[in-house]
Amino acid sequence: MLFNLEYDRGDVLEGYLIPDSFSNKPVVKVTLNDGSSFLQPCDQMRKAAMDSGRHATGLVGFRLDQSSVPDLADQTGLSVHDAETGLLIYRRPGSRKVLDMKMFRLELAMIPSIKLDKQCGLSFQYAMSAAERFGNETTLQMFHLNAVKSIYVSGRLLLRGYEEFLDKGFNFIGLIPEPYYEMASRLFILKRLSREKVTFLSDRDHIFLQAAARHFEDVNLLDEGAVKRALKRADSKVRNTLASPVTRQLVCSDLEQQVTRRDIAAAIDAVSRFTTVGYGNDIGHFHEAIGELLHVPTEELPITPRYSFLEEMAERLRNMHIAETMLEEDLIFDYYVRKAVTPEPATLTEASS
């Protein structure tokens, strides 16, 4: 899906929405200040969409003016979404003071920081969280919104496909999860996925994780011996869903790609270019850095809770050699990250001065 705002002159607003389907007739949902909304068919010709073979008719443009919204210029909080998927295409800033900044928060944990994204998004004109729900082309379009200077995007994306934006005005931030806690989180989600759909996972994730979900379906995660046996019996496809996921996300271009020790240096180099990097057990420092970037009090930034049962599971995993083997690259990467982001303790001389 391709989309963009072409211009907003107050009393006239134009953009386009090219659906994934060659023949679908796109429709946008326009929401006004008072919360009311209406559907607007995309009936404006964009010849380039037809000439390039992207759409059968080229009728993918939408136009809002005083004939459709009489007080359009006064609709400061107006927003435009794709009627089919709910994807945000454009929104006016309204009464909010938005930052002239572009930011991408790389989600490296399987359990997303939904509340943090919601709060951060208030500081930006365009905001989209969990971008992995959409296809690669659609997600890339979020980074290419040239008519909007205030953009916040977050998602559990493979960094390799978006690395170019490190040099195109985007501030990249990310919180590195602790490896054993992240493995515990993934085992918990796989267990849940074996019984029901997990709403915060993308369709692609559901497909990719199905084999592993079936493998752990009857495993009692509270039984250390049962978990150890299940990890040892896992085939390569199942192991791949748990093996060093952070390193893979930072350096690979495909979810099924294997990582080796040689990839650790590339992963470290990638995060060294981020504006802000945090570590799972030092969330306070990470939130302080985000607060400074967004000019908001740190206490207004929600902290994703760490769950005691996952902490306990992580402790059991630390005693399993098979878990250590599966996390080898992430554990080495984790060691260097902690040394880089953890403040050095004050020396005795400094403390007494």
Solvent accessible surface area in square Angstrom, and as a share of the most:
residue,aa,sasa,rsa
1,M,17,0.08
2,L,39,0.19
3,F,0,0.00
4,N,15,0.08
5,L,7,0.04
6,E,71,0.32
7,Y,62,0.24
8,D,46,0.24
9,R,172,0.63
10,G,24,0.23
11,D,59,0.31
12,V,26,0.15
13,L,0,0.00
14,E,22,0.10
15,G,0,0.00
16,Y,47,0.18
17,L,2,0.01
18,I,13,0.07
19,P,14,0.09
20,D,111,0.57
21,S,41,0.27
22,F,111,0.46
23,S,77,0.50
24,N,64,0.33
25,K,177,0.75
26,P,9,0.06
27,V,44,0.26
28,V,0,0.00
29,K,83,0.35
30,V,0,0.00
31,T,34,0.20
32,L,35,0.17
33,N,81,0.42
34,D,118,0.61
35,G,54,0.52
36,S,54,0.35
37,S,53,0.34
38,F,61,0.25
39,L,114,0.57
40,Q,29,0.13
41,P,78,0.49
42,C,7,0.04
43,D,77,0.40
44,Q,58,0.26
45,M,95,0.42
46,R,49,0.18
47,K,126,0.54
48,A,77,0.59
49,A,6,0.05
50,M,74,0.33
51,D,93,0.48
52,S,75,0.48
53,G,46,0.44
54,R,74,0.27
55,H,3,0.01
56,A,41,0.32
57,T,64,0.37
58,G,0,0.00
59,L,72,0.36
60,V,0,0.00
61,G,0,0.00
62,F,0,0.00
63,R,85,0.31
64,L,0,0.00
65,D,28,0.15
66,Q,106,0.47
67,S,106,0.68
68,S,44,0.29
69,V,3,0.02
70,P,103,0.65
71,D,67,0.35
72,L,0,0.00
73,A,57,0.44
74,D,100,0.52
75,Q,16,0.07
76,T,73,0.42
77,G,35,0.34
78,L,0,0.00
79,S,15,0.09
80,V,0,0.00
81,H,50,0.22
82,D,8,0.04
83,A,43,0.33
84,E,137,0.61
85,T,68,0.39
86,G,45,0.43
87,L,1,0.00
88,L,10,0.05
89,I,1,0.01
90,Y,11,0.04
91,R,54,0.20
92,R,18,0.06
93,P,44,0.28
94,G,25,0.24
95,S,124,0.80
96,R,75,0.27
97,K,194,0.82
98,V,40,0.23
99,L,31,0.16
100,D,126,0.65
101,M,35,0.16
102,K,42,0.18
103,M,0,0.00
104,F,0,0.00
105,R,5,0.02
106,L,0,0.00
107,E,13,0.06
108,L,1,0.01
109,A,22,0.17
110,M,6,0.03
111,I,39,0.20
112,P,24,0.15
113,S,13,0.09
114,I,107,0.54
115,K,147,0.62
116,L,8,0.04
117,D,10,0.05
118,K,155,0.66
119,Q,49,0.22
120,C,1,0.00
121,G,5,0.05
122,L,90,0.45
123,S,15,0.09
124,F,0,0.00
125,Q,27,0.12
126,Y,1,0.00
127,A,22,0.17
128,M,17,0.08
129,S,40,0.26
130,A,25,0.20
131,A,0,0.00
132,E,30,0.14
133,R,118,0.43
134,F,37,0.15
135,G,47,0.46
136,N,94,0.48
137,E,67,0.30
138,T,5,0.03
139,T,0,0.00
140,L,44,0.22
141,Q,18,0.08
142,M,0,0.00
143,F,7,0.03
144,H,88,0.39
145,L,2,0.01
146,N,104,0.53
147,A,47,0.36
148,V,4,0.02
149,K,119,0.51
150,S,4,0.03
151,I,0,0.00
152,Y,2,0.01
153,V,0,0.00
154,S,1,0.01
155,G,1,0.01
156,R,33,0.12
157,L,15,0.07
158,L,30,0.15
159,L,0,0.00
160,R,117,0.43
161,G,39,0.38
162,Y,9,0.03
163,E,40,0.18
164,E,82,0.37
165,F,3,0.01
166,L,27,0.13
167,D,111,0.58
168,K,110,0.47
169,G,60,0.57
170,F,13,0.05
171,N,38,0.19
172,F,1,0.00
173,I,0,0.00
174,G,0,0.00
175,L,40,0.20
176,I,3,0.02
177,P,12,0.08
178,E,13,0.06
179,P,6,0.04
180,Y,21,0.08
181,Y,21,0.08
182,E,4,0.02
183,M,2,0.01
184,A,0,0.00
185,S,2,0.01
186,R,20,0.07
187,L,0,0.00
188,F,65,0.27
189,I,3,0.01
190,L,3,0.02
191,K,41,0.17
192,R,69,0.25
193,L,11,0.05
194,S,28,0.18
195,R,157,0.57
196,E,89,0.40
197,K,130,0.55
198,V,0,0.00
199,T,119,0.69
200,F,44,0.18
201,L,8,0.04
202,S,7,0.04
203,D,100,0.52
204,R,141,0.51
205,D,9,0.05
206,H,21,0.09
207,I,135,0.69
208,F,28,0.12
209,L,4,0.02
210,Q,66,0.29
211,A,22,0.17
212,A,0,0.00
213,A,1,0.00
214,R,152,0.55
215,H,47,0.21
216,F,0,0.00
217,E,78,0.35
218,D,135,0.70
219,V,12,0.07
220,N,83,0.43
221,L,16,0.08
222,L,131,0.65
223,D,59,0.31
224,E,62,0.28
225,G,27,0.26
226,A,18,0.14
227,V,2,0.01
228,K,67,0.28
229,R,130,0.47
230,A,0,0.00
231,L,0,0.00
232,K,129,0.55
233,R,152,0.55
234,A,9,0.07
235,D,86,0.45
236,S,87,0.56
237,K,111,0.47
238,V,5,0.03
239,R,72,0.26
240,N,8,0.04
241,T,5,0.03
242,L,1,0.01
243,A,21,0.16
244,S,0,0.00
245,P,9,0.06
246,V,4,0.03
247,T,0,0.00
248,R,11,0.04
249,Q,11,0.05
250,L,2,0.01
251,V,7,0.04
252,C,1,0.00
253,S,78,0.50
254,D,63,0.33
255,L,37,0.18
256,E,104,0.47
257,Q,79,0.35
258,Q,114,0.51
259,V,18,0.10
260,T,57,0.33
261,R,152,0.56
262,R,208,0.76
263,D,38,0.20
264,I,12,0.06
265,A,71,0.55
266,A,44,0.34
267,A,0,0.00
268,I,57,0.29
269,D,84,0.44
270,A,3,0.02
271,V,12,0.07
272,S,79,0.51
273,R,100,0.37
274,F,18,0.07
275,T,68,0.40
276,T,16,0.10
277,V,26,0.15
278,G,0,0.00
279,Y,11,0.04
280,G,4,0.03
281,N,94,0.48
282,D,50,0.26
283,I,25,0.13
284,G,38,0.36
285,H,77,0.35
286,F,2,0.01
287,H,5,0.02
288,E,95,0.42
289,A,22,0.17
290,I,0,0.00
291,G,5,0.05
292,E,133,0.59
293,L,38,0.19
294,L,5,0.03
295,H,145,0.65
296,V,34,0.20
297,P,64,0.40
298,T,48,0.28
299,E,150,0.67
300,E,85,0.38
301,L,7,0.04
302,P,43,0.27
303,I,100,0.51
304,T,43,0.25
305,P,78,0.49
306,R,75,0.27
307,Y,88,0.34
308,S,79,0.51
309,F,81,0.34
310,L,1,0.00
311,E,60,0.27
312,E,96,0.43
313,M,7,0.03
314,A,0,0.00
315,E,98,0.44
316,R,51,0.19
317,L,1,0.00
318,R,90,0.33
319,N,112,0.57
320,M,4,0.02
321,H,141,0.63
322,I,24,0.12
323,A,0,0.00
324,E,85,0.38
325,T,60,0.35
326,M,5,0.02
327,L,1,0.01
328,E,57,0.26
329,E,22,0.10
330,D,4,0.02
331,L,43,0.21
332,I,50,0.25
333,F,2,0.01
334,D,7,0.04
335,Y,105,0.40
336,Y,110,0.42
337,V,7,0.04
338,R,97,0.36
339,K,122,0.52
340,A,85,0.66
341,V,24,0.14
342,T,75,0.44
343,P,96,0.60
344,E,146,0.66
345,P,115,0.73
346,A,72,0.56
347,T,76,0.44
348,L,155,0.77
349,T,103,0.60
350,E,107,0.48
351,A,74,0.57
352,S,91,0.59
353,S,121,0.78
